[in-house]
């Protein structure tokens, strides 16, 4: 699962608390926010703009919540 704009990692904590055991990738443009998210349950943290996320080794599925 991709947490786009993961910030402090709160979503990682909440998702792991539900029992989620899948891969969790956090992306944020801020080094400071990624440092705060580092111990929040993410398998991988990436410093990048959401316009240029380097995930060539991943298959991403997206959905529109309105669908």
N, C-alpha and C positions, 0 to 999 in steps of 0.2 A: 504494500500500500504506500502511496506517495502522499506525504503531508507537505503540501506546497505552501511555503511561507510558515515554516514550523515554529518560528519565534523561540520562546522559552521551552518548548517541548511539552506543554500541557496536554495536547492531544495524545502524545505518546504515552503519557502516564495513564490517562483515562482509557485509552484503547487497550493497553496491557492489563488494566484492572478488570476489563470485561472478559479476560481470558484469551484475547487474540494472541496467537503464537506465530503468525505469518511474518514475512519480512516487512519491516517498516523503514522507509527511507524518508528522511527529513531534508528539505531544501530551504535555505534562507540566504539572502544576500548579505546579512550581517554576521560578521565573525563573532561579535559579542553575544548575539542571540544563540548562535550555534554552540558557543562555549557553555551557555546556560542549559542547552538541550542535551549536552553530551552524556549525561547520566540518567536520561529519562526513558530509556527503553528502545531507542532506535538502533537498528542494525547498521545503518549507514547514514552519515550526515554529509551534505554537499553544500559548499558555499558557491552560490550561483544566482544570477538573475533568473526569474522564471521564464524569461524570453530565450534563455540559452542553457537549459538544464542538460548537463552531459550524461545522458543515460543510454548510450549506444548499446550497452549490454543488457538492457531490460526491454521487456514488452509491456507497454502501458495501455490499459484500457481506460477510456474516459467515458463519462456519461453526463448528460444534461439533466439536472434534477427535475426539470419540467417535463421530461419524457416519461 
